[in-house]
């Protein structure tokens, strides 16, 4: 009985984490789509359309839980949130710098 409850708890935790990652991919795609086109070229990043496609495809792959590709999708979503978006935000706001 306890083992079944632990397995159920693990499945719920996994569902919640995957849902949060899928949601962050969809929200990231929205933010990528609403960012100016020239910010991507000024920031020396891939184009706006490519990042939107990467984020939508990553969210879909994480949602369907394809075994190896879901990890790659999580990495792509993380790269957008922790590398691309902060850099683009600093460019658009005029903070530039290195």
Z-matrix of the N, CA and C atoms (Angstrom, degrees):
N
C 1 1.438
C 2 1.525 1 111.59
N 3 1.327 2 116.66 1 -45.05
C 4 1.450 3 120.79 2 179.58
C 5 1.527 4 110.83 3 -64.91
N 6 1.318 5 116.70 4 -38.01
C 7 1.465 6 120.21 5 179.33
C 8 1.525 7 110.86 6 -63.73
N 9 1.320 8 116.94 7 -39.17
C 10 1.466 9 119.91 8 178.39
C 11 1.517 10 111.02 9 -65.89
N 12 1.314 11 117.27 10 -38.48
C 13 1.454 12 120.51 11 178.52
C 14 1.526 13 111.47 12 -67.14
N 15 1.330 14 116.78 13 -38.49
C 16 1.465 15 120.06 14 177.58
C 17 1.526 16 111.24 15 -65.84
N 18 1.327 17 115.89 16 -41.71
C 19 1.464 18 119.94 17 178.25
C 20 1.525 19 109.94 18 -63.70
N 21 1.324 20 116.90 19 -43.13
C 22 1.461 21 120.81 20 178.53
C 23 1.529 22 111.07 21 -63.01
N 24 1.333 23 116.39 22 -42.35
C 25 1.466 24 120.00 23 177.90
C 26 1.513 25 111.71 24 -62.81
N 27 1.332 26 116.57 25 -39.92
C 28 1.465 27 120.57 26 177.61
C 29 1.524 28 110.54 27 -64.10
N 30 1.327 29 117.09 28 -41.90
C 31 1.465 30 120.31 29 179.99
C 32 1.524 31 111.47 30 -64.64
N 33 1.317 32 117.09 31 -38.65
C 34 1.466 33 120.68 32 177.52
C 35 1.526 34 110.44 33 -65.88
N 36 1.332 35 116.61 34 -43.91
C 37 1.461 36 120.79 35 178.23
C 38 1.530 37 111.17 36 -61.06
N 39 1.324 38 116.11 37 -43.76
C 40 1.458 39 120.43 38 178.46
C 41 1.522 40 111.27 39 -63.04
N 42 1.325 41 117.43 40 -41.64
C 43 1.462 42 121.67 41 178.50
C 44 1.525 43 111.19 42 -62.25
N 45 1.323 44 116.95 43 -42.24
C 46 1.464 45 121.14 44 179.96
C 47 1.531 46 110.53 45 -65.65
N 48 1.332 47 117.07 46 -44.86
C 49 1.465 48 119.91 47 -179.28
C 50 1.524 49 111.71 48 -64.86
N 51 1.326 50 117.18 49 -44.46
C 52 1.461 51 119.88 50 178.49
C 53 1.525 52 110.71 51 -63.79
N 54 1.333 53 117.60 52 -37.24
C 55 1.468 54 120.41 53 178.95
C 56 1.526 55 111.19 54 -65.28
N 57 1.325 56 116.75 55 -40.32
C 58 1.463 57 120.19 56 178.09
C 59 1.528 58 110.67 57 -63.83
N 60 1.326 59 117.16 58 -40.83
C 61 1.461 60 120.48 59 -179.94
C 62 1.523 61 110.99 60 -68.04
N 63 1.338 62 116.93 61 -40.92
C 64 1.470 63 119.70 62 176.90
C 65 1.524 64 110.30 63 -62.75
N 66 1.314 65 116.93 64 -43.51
C 67 1.462 66 120.74 65 179.05
C 68 1.523 67 111.37 66 -62.54
N 69 1.337 68 116.84 67 -39.99
C 70 1.468 69 119.05 68 178.46
C 71 1.523 70 111.06 69 -67.61
N 72 1.324 71 118.22 70 -30.71
C 73 1.461 72 120.56 71 175.05
C 74 1.518 73 112.38 72 -68.11
N 75 1.317 74 116.25 73 -41.36
C 76 1.473 75 120.31 74 179.18
C 77 1.532 76 110.75 75 -68.41
N 78 1.320 77 116.59 76 -43.02
C 79 1.470 78 120.26 77 178.19
C 80 1.530 79 110.03 78 -65.89
N 81 1.333 80 116.54 79 -38.95
C 82 1.461 81 120.16 80 176.48
C 83 1.520 82 111.85 81 -62.75
N 84 1.328 83 116.94 82 -39.10
C 85 1.470 84 120.02 83 177.00
C 86 1.522 85 110.62 84 -63.82
N 87 1.333 86 116.73 85 -37.99
C 88 1.464 87 119.85 86 177.13
C 89 1.527 88 110.66 87 -64.21
N 90 1.345 89 116.68 88 -46.50
C 91 1.465 90 119.91 89 178.86
C 92 1.523 91 111.51 90 -63.89
N 93 1.325 92 116.69 91 -38.57
C 94 1.465 93 119.86 92 178.44
C 95 1.522 94 110.57 93 -65.04
N 96 1.328 95 116.60 94 -37.04
C 97 1.463 96 120.01 95 -179.34
C 98 1.516 97 112.27 96 -72.18
N 99 1.321 98 117.56 97 -26.91
C 100 1.463 99 119.55 98 -177.68
C 101 1.527 100 112.98 99 -94.69
N 102 1.321 101 118.13 100 -2.19
C 103 1.460 102 121.44 101 176.98
C 104 1.528 103 109.37 102 -81.16
N 105 1.319 104 116.35 103 146.74
C 106 1.466 105 120.84 104 -179.11
C 107 1.524 106 111.05 105 -60.46
N 108 1.347 107 115.72 106 145.05
C 109 1.470 108 121.50 107 -179.60
C 110 1.524 109 112.40 108 -62.58
N 111 1.327 110 116.18 109 -41.86
C 112 1.460 111 119.00 110 -174.90
C 113 1.524 112 113.23 111 -70.64
N 114 1.319 113 117.90 112 -16.71
C 115 1.466 114 120.17 113 178.10
C 116 1.524 115 110.82 114 -66.80
N 117 1.326 116 117.00 115 -33.92
C 118 1.463 117 120.11 116 -179.81
C 119 1.527 118 111.20 117 -69.04
N 120 1.314 119 116.92 118 -41.11
C 121 1.465 120 118.95 119 178.59
C 122 1.523 121 110.85 120 -72.39
N 123 1.344 122 117.36 121 -36.87
C 124 1.461 123 120.11 122 178.07
C 125 1.525 124 111.01 123 -67.20
N 126 1.310 125 116.86 124 -32.52
C 127 1.457 126 120.89 125 179.45
C 128 1.511 127 113.41 126 -87.01
N 129 1.321 128 117.52 127 3.87
C 130 1.458 129 123.62 128 179.82
C 131 1.534 130 110.93 129 56.50
N 132 1.334 131 115.18 130 47.17
C 133 1.457 132 122.81 131 178.09
C 134 1.529 133 108.95 132 -115.78
N 135 1.324 134 115.55 133 171.94
C 136 1.456 135 119.91 134 173.82
C 137 1.533 136 108.50 135 -62.21
N 138 1.329 137 116.48 136 165.53
C 139 1.463 138 119.53 137 -176.05
C 140 1.525 139 111.07 138 -70.30
N 141 1.304 140 114.28 139 166.89
C 142 1.457 141 121.85 140 -179.23
C 143 1.519 142 111.42 141 -59.34
N 144 1.321 143 116.86 142 -45.30
C 145 1.464 144 121.29 143 -178.67
C 146 1.528 145 111.46 144 -63.10
N 147 1.309 146 116.80 145 -38.75
C 148 1.473 147 120.04 146 179.93
C 149 1.522 148 110.16 147 -66.05
N 150 1.329 149 118.21 148 -42.73
C 151 1.460 150 119.71 149 -179.60
C 152 1.519 151 112.01 150 -67.80
N 153 1.322 152 117.33 151 -37.36
C 154 1.464 153 119.56 152 176.37
C 155 1.525 154 109.49 153 -63.61
N 156 1.337 155 117.17 154 -43.65
C 157 1.469 156 120.51 155 179.19
C 158 1.527 157 111.32 156 -64.68
N 159 1.324 158 117.37 157 -41.29
C 160 1.467 159 120.74 158 178.56
C 161 1.521 160 110.46 159 -60.99
N 162 1.310 161 116.95 160 -44.92
C 163 1.466 162 120.30 161 -176.76
C 164 1.526 163 112.22 162 -70.48
N 165 1.320 164 117.40 163 -39.63
C 166 1.470 165 119.84 164 177.88
C 167 1.525 166 110.27 165 -66.81
N 168 1.328 167 116.49 166 -44.92
C 169 1.467 168 119.62 167 178.81
C 170 1.522 169 111.34 168 -64.62
N 171 1.322 170 117.29 169 -38.99
C 172 1.468 171 120.76 170 178.27
C 173 1.520 172 111.19 171 -64.86
N 174 1.321 173 117.00 172 -43.00
C 175 1.469 174 119.90 173 178.21
C 176 1.524 175 110.57 174 -62.85
N 177 1.320 176 117.33 175 -39.76
C 178 1.459 177 120.35 176 178.81
C 179 1.522 178 111.77 177 -65.73
N 180 1.331 179 116.36 178 -42.81
C 181 1.466 180 120.44 179 -178.86
C 182 1.531 181 110.55 180 -67.03
N 183 1.322 182 117.34 181 -39.32
C 184 1.465 183 120.06 182 177.85
C 185 1.529 184 109.46 183 -67.79
N 186 1.329 185 117.34 184 -37.76
C 187 1.462 186 121.31 185 178.81
C 188 1.524 187 111.69 186 -63.11
N 189 1.328 188 116.65 187 -40.75
C 190 1.468 189 120.06 188 -179.28
C 191 1.521 190 112.36 189 -82.99
N 192 1.334 191 117.31 190 -10.15
C 193 1.468 192 123.81 191 176.43
C 194 1.526 193 112.90 192 58.51
N 195 1.306 194 116.40 193 46.27
C 196 1.459 195 120.50 194 172.36
C 197 1.524 196 106.65 195 -66.23
N 198 1.343 197 119.00 196 127.24
C 199 1.473 198 120.93 197 -166.79
C 200 1.526 199 116.36 198 -48.67
N 201 1.303 200 120.49 199 -61.07
C 202 1.461 201 120.01 200 -176.34
C 203 1.524 202 111.55 201 -86.45
N 204 1.299 203 117.53 202 -36.52
C 205 1.462 204 120.83 203 -176.59
C 206 1.522 205 112.89 204 -67.47
N 207 1.326 206 117.28 205 -26.83
C 208 1.464 207 118.19 206 178.65
C 209 1.528 208 110.93 207 -65.51
N 210 1.323 209 117.83 208 -34.91
C 211 1.467 210 120.54 209 175.87
C 212 1.524 211 110.32 210 -66.59
N 213 1.324 212 117.47 211 -41.59
C 214 1.464 213 120.69 212 177.31
C 215 1.529 214 110.47 213 -63.58
N 216 1.320 215 116.97 214 -37.96
C 217 1.457 216 120.86 215 176.96
C 218 1.510 217 111.91 216 -64.47
N 219 1.329 218 116.20 217 -40.30
C 220 1.466 219 119.80 218 177.71
C 221 1.525 220 111.14 219 -63.60
N 222 1.318 221 116.03 220 -39.43
C 223 1.468 222 120.51 221 178.61
C 224 1.530 223 109.94 222 -65.11
N 225 1.325 224 117.10 223 -43.32
C 226 1.471 225 120.47 224 -179.61
C 227 1.524 226 110.98 225 -63.52
N 228 1.318 227 117.11 226 -40.80
C 229 1.461 228 120.41 227 177.63
C 230 1.532 229 110.04 228 -64.76
N 231 1.320 230 116.47 229 -41.10
C 232 1.462 231 120.69 230 177.51
C 233 1.508 232 112.79 231 -64.39
N 234 1.331 233 117.13 232 -39.76
C 235 1.465 234 120.78 233 178.39
C 236 1.523 235 110.06 234 -62.02
N 237 1.328 236 116.49 235 -41.09
C 238 1.457 237 118.39 236 178.67
C 239 1.528 238 110.77 237 -63.14
N 240 1.334 239 117.14 238 -48.87
C 241 1.458 240 120.54 239 -174.12
C 242 1.521 241 113.58 240 -70.91
N 243 1.345 242 117.14 241 -32.94
C 244 1.466 243 118.77 242 -173.73
C 245 1.526 244 114.28 243 -104.93
N 246 1.334 245 118.18 244 -8.07
C 247 1.460 246 119.89 245 178.73
C 248 1.523 247 111.82 246 -126.47
N 249 1.307 248 117.48 247 -56.22
C 250 1.470 249 120.89 248 -172.00
C 251 1.524 250 111.36 249 -71.60
N 252 1.330 251 117.65 250 -53.19
C 253 1.455 252 119.76 251 -175.01
C 254 1.530 253 113.01 252 -62.49
N 255 1.338 254 120.67 253 -45.28
C 256 1.476 255 117.80 254 177.79
C 257 1.524 256 112.81 255 -61.08
N 258 1.331 257 116.97 256 -36.67
C 259 1.459 258 119.71 257 179.46
C 260 1.524 259 110.87 258 -67.23
N 261 1.321 260 116.48 259 -43.41
C 262 1.462 261 119.64 260 179.46
C 263 1.524 262 111.32 261 -67.08
N 264 1.331 263 116.83 262 -38.20
C 265 1.464 264 119.62 263 178.05
C 266 1.519 265 111.22 264 -62.62
N 267 1.334 266 116.59 265 -39.43
C 268 1.469 267 117.98 266 179.40
C 269 1.522 268 111.03 267 -68.68
N 270 1.325 269 117.78 268 -33.68
C 271 1.464 270 120.43 269 177.33
C 272 1.521 271 111.64 270 -69.21
N 273 1.313 272 116.57 271 -45.04
C 274 1.464 273 120.84 272 -177.15
C 275 1.524 274 110.17 273 -67.82
N 276 1.327 275 117.73 274 -36.46
C 277 1.464 276 119.76 275 -179.89
C 278 1.518 277 113.27 276 -79.06
N 279 1.334 278 116.57 277 -8.01
C 280 1.463 279 119.92 278 176.25
C 281 1.504 280 114.60 279 92.28
N 282 1.317 281 118.53 280 13.00
C 283 1.458 282 120.64 281 -178.53
C 284 1.530 283 112.23 282 -84.35
N 285 1.318 284 118.07 283 -17.89
C 286 1.467 285 123.13 284 173.82
C 287 1.498 286 114.94 285 40.64
N 288 1.308 287 116.94 286 -112.36
C 289 1.460 288 122.63 287 178.47
C 290 1.507 289 112.08 288 72.37
N 291 1.312 290 114.97 289 -162.39
C 292 1.448 291 119.57 290 179.34
C 293 1.472 292 107.40 291 -81.30
